[in-house]
Amino acid sequence: MVGRGWIVPAVAAALLVAGCSGTDETTTLEVELRLSACTAAGAECFALTSEGVRVTATTFDGRPLGTGTTDQRGVTTMTVSLTAPERVRVTASSPLIEGGSEVAEVDVPPRGLTSLTLSANLSRDVRGHAG
Protein backbone atom coordinates (compact mmCIF):
# COMPACT_ATOMS: atom_id res chain seq x y z
CA MET A 1 0.00 0.00 0.00
CA VAL A 2 2.96 2.29 0.29
CA GLY A 3 3.02 4.70 -2.68
CA ARG A 4 -0.66 4.20 -3.54
CA GLY A 5 -1.99 7.09 -1.47
CA TRP A 6 -2.13 9.28 -4.57
CA ILE A 7 -4.76 7.14 -6.34
CA VAL A 8 -7.83 8.36 -4.42
CA PRO A 9 -6.98 12.09 -4.72
CA ALA A 10 -6.12 11.66 -8.43
CA VAL A 11 -9.42 9.88 -9.18
CA ALA A 12 -11.36 12.47 -7.18
CA ALA A 13 -9.66 15.32 -9.10
CA ALA A 14 -10.40 13.63 -12.45
CA LEU A 15 -14.08 13.21 -11.53
CA LEU A 16 -14.27 16.83 -10.39
CA VAL A 17 -12.82 18.09 -13.68
CA ALA A 18 -15.10 15.80 -15.71
CA GLY A 19 -18.15 16.99 -13.75
CA CYS A 20 -17.29 20.63 -14.28
CA SER A 21 -16.73 20.35 -18.01
CA GLY A 22 -20.48 20.19 -18.70
CA THR A 23 -21.36 23.36 -16.81
CA ASP A 24 -20.04 25.93 -19.28
CA GLU A 25 -21.31 24.74 -22.65
CA THR A 26 -21.85 27.16 -25.51
CA THR A 27 -24.07 27.08 -28.54
CA THR A 28 -24.16 29.26 -31.60
CA LEU A 29 -27.52 30.87 -32.25
CA GLU A 30 -27.98 32.11 -35.81
CA VAL A 31 -31.01 34.30 -36.48
CA GLU A 32 -32.14 35.31 -39.97
CA LEU A 33 -34.71 38.11 -40.16
CA ARG A 34 -37.08 38.38 -43.11
CA LEU A 35 -39.43 41.34 -43.46
CA SER A 36 -42.59 40.67 -45.48
CA ALA A 37 -44.03 43.33 -47.74
CA CYS A 38 -47.03 42.84 -50.04
CA THR A 39 -48.43 44.93 -52.89
CA ALA A 40 -51.62 46.89 -52.30
CA ALA A 41 -53.78 44.16 -53.82
CA GLY A 42 -51.83 41.47 -52.00
CA ALA A 43 -51.10 39.79 -55.30
CA GLU A 44 -47.36 39.80 -54.71
CA CYS A 45 -45.37 39.56 -51.51
CA PHE A 46 -41.66 40.02 -50.99
CA ALA A 47 -39.28 38.85 -48.26
CA LEU A 48 -36.77 41.61 -47.61
CA THR A 49 -33.56 41.57 -45.61
CA SER A 50 -32.70 44.33 -43.19
CA GLU A 51 -29.32 45.40 -41.88
CA GLY A 52 -28.93 46.93 -38.43
CA VAL A 53 -31.84 45.24 -36.63
CA ARG A 54 -31.13 44.53 -32.95
CA VAL A 55 -31.76 40.92 -31.92
CA THR A 56 -31.77 39.72 -28.30
CA ALA A 57 -31.97 36.24 -26.82
CA THR A 58 -33.27 35.69 -23.29
CA THR A 59 -34.48 32.84 -21.14
CA PHE A 60 -38.17 32.76 -20.24
CA ASP A 61 -37.41 34.28 -16.84
CA GLY A 62 -35.71 37.21 -18.60
CA ARG A 63 -32.05 36.28 -18.13
CA PRO A 64 -30.09 37.80 -21.04
CA LEU A 65 -28.21 35.26 -23.15
CA GLY A 66 -26.91 37.36 -26.03
CA THR A 67 -27.46 40.24 -28.42
CA GLY A 68 -26.56 40.89 -32.01
CA THR A 69 -27.23 43.15 -34.97
CA THR A 70 -28.24 41.87 -38.38
CA ASP A 71 -25.79 42.24 -41.25
CA GLN A 72 -26.61 43.08 -44.89
CA ARG A 73 -28.02 39.55 -45.33
CA GLY A 74 -30.40 40.04 -42.39
CA VAL A 75 -28.43 37.55 -40.28
CA THR A 76 -26.85 37.79 -36.85
CA THR A 77 -24.92 35.13 -34.97
CA MET A 78 -24.37 35.03 -31.22
CA THR A 79 -22.79 32.60 -28.78
CA VAL A 80 -24.90 31.73 -25.74
CA SER A 81 -24.01 29.71 -22.64
CA LEU A 82 -26.48 27.13 -21.39
CA THR A 83 -26.09 24.27 -18.89
CA ALA A 84 -29.02 22.27 -20.32
CA PRO A 85 -31.44 22.45 -23.26
CA GLU A 86 -33.64 25.49 -22.84
CA ARG A 87 -36.47 27.32 -24.60
CA VAL A 88 -35.13 30.72 -25.62
CA ARG A 89 -37.09 33.86 -26.51
CA VAL A 90 -35.62 35.73 -29.49
CA THR A 91 -36.72 39.34 -30.10
CA ALA A 92 -35.95 41.47 -33.16
CA SER A 93 -36.50 45.20 -32.57
CA SER A 94 -36.63 47.89 -35.26
CA PRO A 95 -38.89 50.70 -36.46
CA LEU A 96 -39.00 48.76 -39.75
CA ILE A 97 -41.01 45.99 -38.05
CA GLU A 98 -44.78 46.42 -37.68
CA GLY A 99 -45.38 47.12 -33.98
CA GLY A 100 -41.67 47.74 -33.37
CA SER A 101 -40.64 44.14 -32.62
CA GLU A 102 -41.22 40.48 -33.41
CA VAL A 103 -40.75 37.61 -30.93
CA ALA A 104 -40.15 33.91 -31.54
CA GLU A 105 -39.33 30.96 -29.29
CA VAL A 106 -36.80 28.26 -30.07
CA ASP A 107 -35.46 25.23 -28.20
CA VAL A 108 -31.68 25.56 -27.88
CA PRO A 109 -29.32 22.75 -26.84
CA PRO A 110 -26.32 23.51 -24.59
CA ARG A 111 -23.89 23.12 -27.50
CA GLY A 112 -23.88 23.10 -31.30
CA LEU A 113 -25.68 25.31 -33.81
CA THR A 114 -29.30 26.44 -33.69
CA SER A 115 -30.72 28.39 -36.64
CA LEU A 116 -33.94 30.39 -36.63
CA THR A 117 -35.65 32.33 -39.40
CA LEU A 118 -37.77 35.09 -37.91
CA SER A 119 -40.46 36.56 -40.17
CA ALA A 120 -42.03 39.93 -39.47
CA ASN A 121 -44.29 42.31 -41.35
CA LEU A 122 -42.75 45.48 -42.73
CA SER A 123 -44.08 48.51 -40.87
CA ARG A 124 -46.97 50.38 -42.49
CA ASP A 125 -45.07 53.60 -41.93
CA VAL A 126 -42.33 52.26 -44.19
CA ARG A 127 -44.73 50.79 -46.75
CA GLY A 128 -46.66 54.04 -46.98
CA HIS A 129 -50.37 54.14 -47.61
CA ALA A 130 -50.38 51.65 -50.46
CA GLY A 131 -51.86 48.91 -48.24
C-alpha positions in Angstrom: 0.0 0.0 0.0 3.0 2.3 0.3 3.0 4.7 -2.7 -0.7 4.2 -3.5 -2.0 7.1 -1.5 -2.1 9.3 -4.6 -4.8 7.1 -6.3 -7.8 8.4 -4.4 -7.0 12.1 -4.7 -6.1 11.7 -8.4 -9.4 9.9 -9.2 -11.4 12.5 -7.2 -9.7 15.3 -9.1 -10.4 13.6 -12.5 -14.1 13.2 -11.5 -14.3 16.8 -10.4 -12.8 18.1 -13.7 -15.1 15.8 -15.7 -18.1 17.0 -13.7 -17.3 20.6 -14.3 -16.7 20.4 -18.0 -20.5 20.2 -18.7 -21.4 23.4 -16.8 -20.0 25.9 -19.3 -21.3 24.7 -22.7 -21.9 27.2 -25.5 -24.1 27.1 -28.5 -24.2 29.3 -31.6 -27.5 30.9 -32.2 -28.0 32.1 -35.8 -31.0 34.3 -36.5 -32.1 35.3 -40.0 -34.7 38.1 -40.2 -37.1 38.4 -43.1 -39.4 41.3 -43.5 -42.6 40.7 -45.5 -44.0 43.3 -47.7 -47.0 42.8 -50.0 -48.4 44.9 -52.9 -51.6 46.9 -52.3 -53.8 44.2 -53.8 -51.8 41.5 -52.0 -51.1 39.8 -55.3 -47.4 39.8 -54.7 -45.4 39.6 -51.5 -41.7 40.0 -51.0 -39.3 38.8 -48.3 -36.8 41.6 -47.6 -33.6 41.6 -45.6 -32.7 44.3 -43.2 -29.3 45.4 -41.9 -28.9 46.9 -38.4 -31.8 45.2 -36.6 -31.1 44.5 -33.0 -31.8 40.9 -31.9 -31.8 39.7 -28.3 -32.0 36.2 -26.8 -33.3 35.7 -23.3 -34.5 32.8 -21.1 -38.2 32.8 -20.2 -37.4 34.3 -16.8 -35.7 37.2 -18.6 -32.0 36.3 -18.1 -30.1 37.8 -21.0 -28.2 35.3 -23.2 -26.9 37.4 -26.0 -27.5 40.2 -28.4 -26.6 40.9 -32.0 -27.2 43.1 -35.0 -28.2 41.9 -38.4 -25.8 42.2 -41.3 -26.6 43.1 -44.9 -28.0 39.5 -45.3 -30.4 40.0 -42.4 -28.4 37.5 -40.3 -26.8 37.8 -36.8 -24.9 35.1 -35.0 -24.4 35.0 -31.2 -22.8 32.6 -28.8 -24.9 31.7 -25.7 -24.0 29.7 -22.6 -26.5 27.1 -21.4 -26.1 24.3 -18.9 -29.0 22.3 -20.3 -31.4 22.4 -23.3 -33.6 25.5 -22.8 -36.5 27.3 -24.6 -35.1 30.7 -25.6 -37.1 33.9 -26.5 -35.6 35.7 -29.5 -36.7 39.3 -30.1 -35.9 41.5 -33.2 -36.5 45.2 -32.6 -36.6 47.9 -35.3 -38.9 50.7 -36.5 -39.0 48.8 -39.7 -41.0 46.0 -38.0 -44.8 46.4 -37.7 -45.4 47.1 -34.0 -41.7 47.7 -33.4 -40.6 44.1 -32.6 -41.2 40.5 -33.4 -40.7 37.6 -30.9 -40.2 33.9 -31.5 -39.3 31.0 -29.3 -36.8 28.3 -30.1 -35.5 25.2 -28.2 -31.7 25.6 -27.9 -29.3 22.8 -26.8 -26.3 23.5 -24.6 -23.9 23.1 -27.5 -23.9 23.1 -31.3 -25.7 25.3 -33.8 -29.3 26.4 -33.7 -30.7 28.4 -36.6 -33.9 30.4 -36.6 -35.7 32.3 -39.4 -37.8 35.1 -37.9 -40.5 36.6 -40.2 -42.0 39.9 -39.5 -44.3 42.3 -41.4 -42.8 45.5 -42.7 -44.1 48.5 -40.9 -47.0 50.4 -42.5 -45.1 53.6 -41.9 -42.3 52.3 -44.2 -44.7 50.8 -46.8 -46.7 54.0 -47.0 -50.4 54.1 -47.6 -50.4 51.7 -50.5 -51.9 48.9 -48.2 
